[in-house]
Amino acid sequence: MKVKRQKTVKKYINLFKNSFGIFEPYQILVDGTFCQAALQNKINIKEQLPKYLDAEIQLLTTECVLNELESLGGALYGALVIAKRFKTRKCGHREHVSATECASHLVGEENEKRYFVATQDKQLRNRLRKIPGVPLLYINYNCIVMEKPSFVCTKKASQVQTARTEPTDHERGTLERLKASELDQPEVIRRKRKRTKGPNPLSCKKKKAKLDHSITSHKSSSRKRRRHKLPAHVLEALKQNT
């Protein structure tokens, strides 16, 4: 089962690499809900995430996430301690907002910074599914899981792949100019070169040996029976007897 999970993760990551340009080290934006789930399930995020993704990572959080955890009190003190170990990314909010709003703001409309988002917040995941090129991570049954790319994400990936195979506007213009220049030029008639022909195959056959007519006539005459003439006195005797 573990091998199957790793193959699935590699398949998803290859899609994000080839279509959206997400490369190592992966920047993973972690919120308080993910830290709390990791604490409850005894998952060490710094150890498990690099193994699961089989890559170098950077764990990030924001001041808004830390402020939200502090405001929620002692029940989430352990998640706050975990989140403070990560690098704090400046979100640009003068007044603190919720972690959901802060993460959505950092990702933006196109995820230009190529963030992974690790969260247990279903509302945040539903919002980020509408943005192509955002890998989502969550914890399920004591395991870190990468969510399957959404329909919007796969559709955008297929468009990117087809656009790479088609010529650009500059290439189309160049092709049209080349076609026009070829049509303007007069057609060159090329004459076929006469090649030396080989000998007639019928003339290369061996001639049959002709038989000598004199020899054949001699043989045919020799085969004829010769009639021997009877002597005269024998002929007269025969006449008298008759």
NORJOBEL-V121928 format. One record per helix or strand of 2 or more residues. SS is the DSSP state (H for helix, E for strand). FROM is the first residue (numbers start at 0). TO is the last residue. If there is no record, write none. Layout:
BEGIN
SS|FROM|TO, SS|FROM|TO
END
This chain:
BEGIN
H|1|19, E|25|29, H|31|39, H|44|52, E|56|61, H|62|70, H|73|82, E|86|88, H|98|106, E|114|117, H|121|127, E|134|139, E|142|145, H|150|164, H|168|183, H|212|222, H|231|240
END
